[in-house]
């Protein structure tokens, strides 16, 4: 999408090229600060492209007497807004996924604790903890993660439209 080699992008980001390759193959996720650098780079590249387009458009408008009311200037703003929404959604999805995995581990431990305390007076306390974790787990469920992934895909399609 940025028309850079993995080595060039890795050098710009200050990370190993293998991290870029694994991220491209969905084998590893990149930290949020690296994703922000990528978005900044992408916006800079698009900004330069948009500046050239605006210059050419102004030249054409002047030559043909066209009023620049065709929406080309607002489309760039819409593209930037979509890219920011995509970044926020990806960060939220990553946090949601990490929270889901942590809660799954906690629930597994609580299930074992409940088995050990079936007849003891602490059973009610551990059962309450277990239900609390299940409620938290619902807030980052796989279904919610899939919905967020779909939202990201829609935003990416919108951003591609505004290019």
ABEGO torsion letter per residue (X at the ends): XAGBBAAAAAAAAGBBAAAAAAAAAGABBBBAAAAAAAAAAAAAAAAAAAAAAAAAAAAAAAAAGBBBAAGAAAAAAAAAAAAAAAAAAAAAAAAAAAAAAAAAAAAAAAAAAAAAAAABAAAAAAAAAAAAAAAAAAAABAAAAAAAAAAAAAAAAAAAAAX
